[in-house]
Amino acid sequence: MNEELWDVINHLGEERERWLGAVAPPIFQSSMFAYPTVDALREAVAKEMDVPFYTRGHNPTVRLLAIKLAALEGAEEALVFSSGSAAMAAAILAFLRSGDHLLCVEKPYGWTAVLVREMLPRFGISAEFLDMRDPAAVAAAIRPNTRMIVLESPNSWTFEQQDLKAIAALARPRGILTVCDNSYATPLLQRPLALGIDLVVHTLTKYLNGHSDALAGAVCGSRKLIERIFRGPYMSFGAVLSPHDAFLIIRGLRTLPLRLERSASNAEKVAHFLAQHPKVRALWRAATGERSPGGQLEGGNGLITIALNGGAAAAERFCNALRRFLLTCSWGGYESLAWPLAALYPKGYEGPLPKGLSLDMVRLSIGLEPAERLIADLEQALAAA
């Protein structure tokens, strides 16, 4: 991580001389801000995206977080939301209307899939899920009314990557907006905007916060695009972030490089152990460096997915036997987690699954504990499986 990014995390936007020298930025826990005259009030209303007036539109603590996220992603602007799902929904709905067509990567985050598959058709927007590892397949799927391509690289569970630069290059001349969920990589490992992507979405709940105590999302991009989101779903839907949660995520950013490095280092050791275990049928991690499309993903994080011999029952026994890994969803915190795919379905489910997924799969989020302690827990749980 270069010195410029350290300065963004620890200093950008923190006008400490205005805050009585406070090292940690204050929480502006106010729903509104007053002005001395009607003219001043009128000006604040007209510039609500840029000045404090009503906290739904602009709050100093929330704005500080947005400034830092935009700088980390190399964006002109950013907006922060109450969840990653809200951020993705706003990024999509701000630009589509009835009659439009959307292409979405296969196996995206679950609630992105619900939005695309179930909700968009209600508004007359057609959508198609596509394996986007081959840019030529993306080009072939584009229709005259395609207006947006939604990417998630690496994507959920099996961590396939799309060639962001190649897809951006075929989309932009056609006037197609590209949106990429960059939650897996964070801006430290991948910067989609530099590859030509139009909008970057984050669930800040994961690595960027990193303490499992705040839910949030963000959209980063050009001023023009972010203003359109602000004037549309951001203000009308009102899924904005609270000042206190913004404060927590700013706190989390301080240690992001160190946490990400430790999680990735631990995951390397854990993955080496799991890859050689006879009860592990398959293991997935994201390809990085030269093995990543165009070298776009510079490093790994703590996510590993495994599939176990013995099917869903073995995966369930394995998870129930874990002692150091907590059984829950999400990822990117300081603690290690296990999330069995079977938890998303009724017990004994035998129906269809998304392409490439099976009920013997378990996603592991490797945290900051000593790797040897995690491996010992996995070993005894695999014995129970």
Secondary structure, DSSP 8 states (H G I E B T S, - for coil): --HHHHHHHHTTT--GGGGTT-SS------SB---SSHHHHHHHHHTTTTS-SBTTT--HHHHHHHHHHHHHHT-SEEEEESSHHHHHHHHHHTT--TT-EEEEESS--HHHHHIIIIIGGGGT-EEEEE--SSHHHHHHH--TTEEEEEEESS-TTT-----HHHHHHHHGGGT-EEEEE-TTTHHHH--GGGGT-SEEEEETTTTTT-SSS---EEEEE-HHHHHHHIIIIIHHH--B--HHHHHHHHHHHTTHHHHHHHHHHHHHHHHHHHHT-TTEEEEE----GGGSGGG------SEEEEEETTHHHHHHHHHHH-SSSEE-S---SSS-EEEEGGGGS-TT--S---TT--TTEEEEE--SS-HHHHHHHHHHHHHH-
